[in-house]
Amino acid sequence: MYKKIVVLVDNSPVMEQVVDYVYNLFPHATLYLLNVVNLGPFAGYYTKTVFREMKAMGEETLHRLELMLDEKNAKFHTEVLEGEPVYTLLNYARKEEGELIVIETHSGTSVNKIKIGGTTYNLLVNSHIPVLLLGENLEIKRSPRILHPTSGSKYSEIATVEVGKLASYWNSQVEALVLREPKERFAQRIKEIFGNFHINFSISYADESEINSILKRAGNSDIIIGSRGSPRMQYKLRNIFKPFSLDATLKLVVAFLPKPLLLICD
């Protein structure tokens, strides 16, 4: 599967859990651990001093992760760069030919408001490769149960193929959740695609709103894998107006993040 995985490393106390989770999902991959020093409001007279301090903190975090990965005989590289996080991360992923980006996210919801962190949002609307979003309380499983919500669009079909590959790699059970009509036709196409991978799967149908159906079934899964692409007309304008890259249902899934979420970015 993924051979080169770029992990955005911050100084959060859960980073060791995040990297351990990724390693267990993809033990044969090379992990590229990137810490980005974003001076932002600190730029100015004290730039050099602040940069040294922030770089030292990043290097300390990376050192802890290096020790952990060394014990596992994992393949990895570490680097500290200065710049705007998403721009720097995506350029680094291109340079290293990364196939997957991993980020720990701090999204959530409040009264009548969806809260998605700026770094998470900008990454999701701009990424050219799949993105794995991780929250807290990660549960490591060698064969994670996969929930695959699909709208049946051409973008979702790309994700369905990726789900087949991952399920075969992990020996995972898959539940494909068909969100839109004509559901029977989409279900038949899913069966054809999954039939190429010889995996165990079931197909269910959304019987209420898309987000409620996803959240309800997430409790029986370990990871959600879906597509950033949307069948809605405005998605075709995403290169002109970036907010169209994420539809309302996807924003809610990211905000609630009931389980780790792997988004296939077309």
VOPAGU-2260 file (C-alpha; in pm, 1 decimal, decimal comma):
REM VOPAGU-2260
SITE   aa  ch    i         X         Y         Z
SITE  MET   A    0       0,0       0,0       0,0
SITE  TYR   A    1     128,6     344,4      86,1
SITE  LYS   A    2     507,9     338,9      83,2
SITE  LYS   A    3     577,5     702,0     174,2
SITE  ILE   A    4     368,5     865,0     446,1
SITE  VAL   A    5     412,6    1225,2     559,0
SITE  VAL   A    6     309,1    1294,9     918,9
SITE  LEU   A    7     268,9    1655,0    1033,2
SITE  VAL   A    8     421,2    1662,9    1379,7
SITE  ASP   A    9     333,2    1927,5    1636,9
SITE  ASN   A   10     423,3    1941,0    2004,1
SITE  SER   A   11      99,9    1779,1    2117,9
SITE  PRO   A   12     134,7    1516,2    2394,0
SITE  VAL   A   13     -54,3    1265,4    2176,2
SITE  MET   A   14     197,9    1264,3    1889,6
SITE  GLU   A   15     356,2     938,3    2003,3
SITE  GLN   A   16      13,3     774,0    1994,9
SITE  VAL   A   17     -50,2     921,1    1648,3
SITE  VAL   A   18     279,0     796,5    1502,3
SITE  ASP   A   19     238,1     455,3    1668,5
SITE  TYR   A   20    -110,8     427,3    1517,2
SITE  VAL   A   21      17,3     511,3    1167,6
SITE  TYR   A   22     308,8     270,1    1199,5
SITE  ASN   A   23      76,6     -14,4    1298,3
SITE  LEU   A   24    -151,9      54,9    1001,7
SITE  PHE   A   25     138,6      69,3     756,6
SITE  PRO   A   26     439,4    -108,1     913,4
SITE  HIS   A   27     625,3    -139,0     582,9
SITE  ALA   A   28     600,7     228,8     488,2
SITE  THR   A   29     866,8     494,3     532,3
SITE  LEU   A   30     738,8     766,5     764,6
SITE  TYR   A   31     840,2    1125,0     694,9
SITE  LEU   A   32     794,6    1316,7    1019,5
SITE  LEU   A   33     772,8    1689,3     950,0
SITE  ASN   A   34     762,1    1963,5    1211,3
SITE  VAL   A   35     677,9    2308,6    1071,2
SITE  VAL   A   36     784,5    2619,3    1261,3
SITE  ASN   A   37     519,2    2880,6    1187,1
SITE  LEU   A   38     642,2    3213,9    1322,2
SITE  GLY   A   39     321,5    3394,2    1223,2
SITE  PRO   A   40     266,5    3679,7    1470,6
SITE  PHE   A   41     612,6    3621,0    1618,5
SITE  ALA   A   42     787,8    3743,4    1302,4
SITE  GLY   A   43     975,5    4066,7    1355,4
SITE  TYR   A   44    1248,2    4191,3    1583,5
SITE  TYR   A   45    1265,3    3870,3    1788,6
SITE  THR   A   46    1231,7    3634,4    1490,1
SITE  LYS   A   47    1568,3    3459,2    1533,1
SITE  THR   A   48    1517,4    3402,9    1905,6
SITE  VAL   A   49    1162,5    3272,6    1865,5
SITE  PHE   A   50    1264,7    3049,6    1574,9
SITE  ARG   A   51    1544,7    2892,3    1777,9
SITE  GLU   A   52    1309,9    2819,4    2066,4
SITE  MET   A   53    1033,1    2677,1    1848,5
SITE  LYS   A   54    1279,5    2473,3    1643,2
SITE  ALA   A   55    1429,6    2330,5    1963,5
SITE  MET   A   56    1081,8    2225,0    2080,8
SITE  GLY   A   57    1012,5    2057,4    1746,6
SITE  GLU   A   58    1345,6    1875,9    1750,4
SITE  GLU   A   59    1278,5    1750,5    2103,1
SITE  THR   A   60     942,6    1607,3    1993,4
SITE  LEU   A   61    1099,7    1446,8    1687,0
SITE  HIS   A   62    1374,9    1295,2    1900,7
SITE  ARG   A   63    1116,6    1120,2    2120,0
SITE  LEU   A   64     946,3     985,1    1810,0
SITE  GLU   A   65    1279,1     870,4    1665,6
SITE  LEU   A   66    1351,3     667,8    1979,3
SITE  MET   A   67    1010,6     502,4    1961,3
SITE  LEU   A   68    1044,3     416,1    1591,7
SITE  ASP   A   69    1401,0     292,6    1634,6
SITE  GLU   A   70    1272,1      33,9    1881,7
SITE  LYS   A   71    1029,7     -88,4    1615,2
SITE  ASN   A   72    1299,5     -97,3    1344,5
SITE  ALA   A   73    1076,8     134,5    1143,3
SITE  LYS   A   74    1191,5     328,9     838,6
SITE  PHE   A   75    1164,1     704,1     886,9
SITE  HIS   A   76    1304,3    1050,4     819,6
SITE  THR   A   77    1261,1    1364,4    1030,0
SITE  GLU   A   78    1281,8    1729,8     936,6
SITE  VAL   A   79    1206,6    2073,2    1079,3
SITE  LEU   A   80    1108,5    2347,1     832,4
SITE  GLU   A   81     993,1    2705,5     868,9
SITE  GLY   A   82     683,9    2837,9     692,8
SITE  GLU   A   83     306,4    2837,1     667,2
SITE  PRO   A   84     204,4    2483,3     777,4
SITE  VAL   A   85     -13,6    2367,2     487,6
SITE  TYR   A   86     191,1    2524,1     207,6
SITE  THR   A   87     511,6    2383,0     358,8
SITE  LEU   A   88     354,1    2041,2     420,1
SITE  LEU   A   89     217,9    2002,3      67,3
SITE  ASN   A   90     544,6    2115,3     -91,9
SITE  TYR   A   91     736,0    1871,3     127,1
SITE  ALA   A   92     496,4    1589,0      33,4
SITE  ARG   A   93     549,7    1663,1    -336,2
SITE  LYS   A   94     927,1    1677,8    -296,3
SITE  GLU   A   95     938,3    1344,7    -113,3
SITE  GLU   A   96     672,8    1189,8    -340,7
SITE  GLY   A   97     448,8    1123,0     -43,2
SITE  GLU   A   98     142,5     906,0     -99,3
SITE  LEU   A   99     -48,8     986,5     219,8
SITE  ILE   A  100     -57,6    1279,9     462,4
SITE  VAL   A  101    -144,6    1229,4     828,9
SITE  ILE   A  102    -254,5    1507,2    1059,9
SITE  GLU   A  103    -391,2    1517,8    1412,0
SITE  THR   A  104    -692,6    1745,8    1414,2
SITE  HIS   A  105    -870,8    1950,7    1678,4
SITE  SER   A  106   -1209,2    1999,2    1514,5
SITE  GLY   A  107   -1544,1    1998,9    1692,1
SITE  THR   A  108   -1891,5    2146,5    1711,0
SITE  SER   A  109   -2065,2    2407,9    1921,9
SITE  VAL   A  110   -2415,2    2552,2    1918,7
SITE  ASN   A  111   -2514,1    2600,8    1552,9
SITE  LYS   A  112   -2149,7    2609,4    1448,4
SITE  ILE   A  113   -1905,9    2367,1    1290,2
SITE  LYS   A  114   -1549,1    2415,4    1407,8
SITE  ILE   A  115   -1272,4    2289,8    1180,4
SITE  GLY   A  116    -917,3    2400,9    1253,1
SITE  GLY   A  117    -760,4    2628,9     994,0
SITE  THR   A  118    -473,5    2390,7     920,2
SITE  THR   A  119    -710,2    2093,9     880,2
SITE  TYR   A  120    -947,6    2288,8     656,6
SITE  ASN   A  121    -677,0    2431,8     431,5
SITE  LEU   A  122    -513,6    2092,0     397,5
SITE  LEU   A  123    -837,8    1918,6     301,3
SITE  VAL   A  124    -929,8    2169,8      31,4
SITE  ASN   A  125    -579,5    2182,8    -118,1
SITE  SER   A  126    -431,1    1834,0     -83,2
SITE  HIS   A  127    -341,8    1641,2    -398,1
SITE  ILE   A  128    -305,8    1306,6    -213,2
SITE  PRO   A  129    -513,8    1118,0      47,3
SITE  VAL   A  130    -533,9    1266,9     397,3
SITE  LEU   A  131    -575,3    1069,8     720,1
SITE  LEU   A  132    -732,4    1273,4    1002,1
SITE  LEU   A  133    -673,4    1145,7    1353,9
SITE  GLY   A  134    -831,9    1255,8    1679,4
SITE  GLU   A  135    -765,2    1136,8    2032,3
SITE  ASN   A  136    -813,8     793,6    2196,0
SITE  LEU   A  137    -679,9     599,5    1898,5
SITE  GLU   A  138    -735,3     226,0    1910,1
SITE  ILE   A  139    -476,1      21,2    1723,9
SITE  LYS   A  140    -606,1    -279,3    1530,6
SITE  ARG   A  141    -422,1    -475,1    1263,9
SITE  SER   A  142    -746,1    -544,3    1075,0
SITE  PRO   A  143    -959,3    -234,1    1132,4
SITE  ARG   A  144   -1325,7    -253,0    1035,9
SITE  ILE   A  145   -1390,5      -5,7     755,0
SITE  LEU   A  146   -1698,1     211,3     707,4
SITE  HIS   A  147   -1713,7     338,9     349,4
SITE  PRO   A  148   -1981,1     604,5     291,6
SITE  THR   A  149   -2037,6     653,5     -80,0
SITE  SER   A  150   -2256,6     876,7    -292,8
SITE  GLY   A  151   -2196,1     661,8    -600,0
SITE  SER   A  152   -2031,1     949,9    -785,8
SITE  LYS   A  153   -1720,4     906,9   -1002,7
SITE  TYR   A  154   -1519,2    1050,6    -713,6
SITE  SER   A  155   -1666,8     802,1    -468,3
SITE  GLU   A  156   -1585,8     520,2    -708,2
SITE  ILE   A  157   -1216,4     615,4    -688,2
SITE  ALA   A  158   -1244,6     588,0    -310,4
SITE  THR   A  159   -1423,3     251,8    -340,4
SITE  VAL   A  160   -1127,9     110,6    -533,1
SITE  GLU   A  161    -892,2     242,3    -264,3
SITE  VAL   A  162   -1107,8      82,8       4,9
SITE  GLY   A  163   -1080,4    -249,0    -177,2
SITE  LYS   A  164    -700,3    -223,7    -179,8
SITE  LEU   A  165    -681,6    -128,2     187,7
SITE  ALA   A  166    -927,7    -395,2     298,5
SITE  SER   A  167    -724,0    -655,7     112,9
SITE  TYR   A  168    -401,5    -523,2     268,4
SITE  TRP   A  169    -543,9    -519,2     622,3
SITE  ASN   A  170    -771,8    -822,6     581,2
SITE  SER   A  171   -1055,4    -597,3     693,5
SITE  GLN   A  172   -1432,7    -623,9     692,3
SITE  VAL   A  173   -1600,4    -340,1     500,1
SITE  GLU   A  174   -1944,2    -186,1     533,1
SITE  ALA   A  175   -2029,2      22,1     227,5
SITE  LEU   A  176   -2295,1     279,2     314,5
SITE  VAL   A  177   -2483,3     400,8       6,7
SITE  LEU   A  178   -2601,0     756,8      70,0
SITE  ARG   A  179   -2792,5     848,1    -245,6
SITE  GLU   A  180   -3029,3     721,7    -511,4
SITE  PRO   A  181   -3033,2     512,6    -725,0
SITE  LYS   A  182   -2904,6     302,4    -436,9
SITE  GLU   A  183   -2952,3     -39,0    -595,0
SITE  ARG   A  184   -2752,0      58,6    -903,5
SITE  PHE   A  185   -2471,4     202,7    -689,5
SITE  ALA   A  186   -2474,1    -109,9    -472,7
SITE  GLN   A  187   -2429,2    -327,6    -780,4
SITE  ARG   A  188   -2128,9    -121,8    -889,7
SITE  ILE   A  189   -1975,0    -156,2    -540,9
SITE  LYS   A  190   -2014,9    -533,9    -560,2
SITE  GLU   A  191   -1837,4    -536,9    -897,0
SITE  ILE   A  192   -1544,8    -332,6    -764,3
SITE  PHE   A  193   -1506,8    -523,3    -436,8
SITE  GLY   A  194   -1530,0    -850,6    -626,9
SITE  ASN   A  195   -1187,4    -773,9    -771,9
SITE  PHE   A  196   -1029,9    -775,6    -426,1
SITE  HIS   A  197   -1185,2   -1087,3    -268,0
SITE  ILE   A  198   -1274,0    -911,6      57,4
SITE  ASN   A  199   -1555,0    -952,4     309,1
SITE  PHE   A  200   -1808,6    -672,4     277,3
SITE  SER   A  201   -2166,7    -575,4     338,9
SITE  ILE   A  202   -2379,8    -300,7     186,0
SITE  SER   A  203   -2625,0     -83,4     375,0
SITE  TYR   A  204   -2839,8     213,3     279,6
SITE  ALA   A  205   -2884,2     550,7     444,2
SITE  ASP   A  206   -3231,8     554,9     597,5
SITE  GLU   A  207   -3211,2     909,1     737,5
SITE  SER   A  208   -2988,7    1213,3     679,6
SITE  GLU   A  209   -2642,6    1141,7     542,1
SITE  ILE   A  210   -2459,2    1261,0     852,7
SITE  ASN   A  211   -2687,5    1073,9    1093,9
SITE  SER   A  212   -2649,5     753,2     893,8
SITE  ILE   A  213   -2269,9     786,5     897,0
SITE  LEU   A  214   -2249,1     867,1    1267,6
SITE  LYS   A  215   -2483,6     581,9    1357,8
SITE  ARG   A  216   -2276,6     322,8    1172,8
SITE  ALA   A  217   -1940,5     464,5    1276,7
SITE  GLY   A  218   -1985,6     297,7    1613,8
SITE  ASN   A  219   -1940,1     -42,6    1448,4
SITE  SER   A  220   -1624,7      56,0    1260,9
SITE  ASP   A  221   -1262,8     142,8    1337,3
SITE  ILE   A  222   -1191,5     377,0    1047,1
SITE  ILE   A  223   -1399,4     572,9     794,8
SITE  ILE   A  224   -1276,8     592,0     436,9
SITE  GLY   A  225   -1449,1     816,4     186,8
SITE  SER   A  226   -1402,1    1065,4     -91,1
SITE  ARG   A  227   -1354,0    1440,1     -74,0
SITE  GLY   A  228   -1531,9    1458,6    -409,6
SITE  SER   A  229   -1899,9    1544,1    -417,6
SITE  PRO   A  230   -2171,0    1475,8    -676,7
SITE  ARG   A  231   -2306,3    1824,8    -612,6
SITE  MET   A  232   -2269,2    2071,8    -898,4
SITE  GLN   A  233   -2064,4    2326,0    -703,1
SITE  TYR   A  234   -1782,6    2074,7    -652,3
SITE  LYS   A  235   -1687,6    2123,6   -1016,3
SITE  LEU   A  236   -1603,7    2485,3    -928,2
SITE  ARG   A  237   -1368,0    2391,0    -643,0
SITE  ASN   A  238   -1057,0    2509,0    -826,5
SITE  ILE   A  239   -1210,2    2854,6    -857,0
SITE  PHE   A  240   -1372,5    2870,0    -512,8
SITE  LYS   A  241   -1194,7    2645,7    -262,0
SITE  PRO   A  242   -1480,6    2624,4      -5,0
SITE  PHE   A  243   -1674,8    2419,2    -262,5
SITE  SER   A  244   -1419,3    2140,1    -207,7
SITE  LEU   A  245   -1596,1    2031,5     112,3
SITE  ASP   A  246   -1969,6    1976,5     119,8
SITE  ALA   A  247   -2185,3    2010,0     430,8
SITE  THR   A  248   -2192,1    1639,2     517,0
SITE  LEU   A  249   -1814,5    1606,4     493,4
SITE  LYS   A  250   -1762,9    1914,2     711,3
SITE  LEU   A  251   -1982,4    1757,4     978,6
SITE  VAL   A  252   -1797,6    1424,8     962,8
SITE  VAL   A  253   -1467,1    1611,2    1005,5
SITE  ALA   A  254   -1608,5    1816,4    1292,1
SITE  PHE   A  255   -1753,2    1519,2    1481,5
SITE  LEU   A  256   -1470,0    1283,7    1372,1
SITE  PRO   A  257   -1626,3     976,1    1536,1
SITE  LYS   A  258   -1339,6     758,8    1408,0
SITE  PRO   A  259   -1015,1     814,5    1214,8
SITE  LEU   A  260   -1108,0     949,9     873,0
SITE  LEU   A  261    -917,5     873,9     554,3
SITE  LEU   A  262   -1019,5    1102,6     270,1
SITE  ILE   A  263    -929,8    1015,0     -85,8
SITE  CYS   A  264    -858,8    1344,4    -261,6
SITE  ASP   A  265    -919,0    1327,0    -636,8
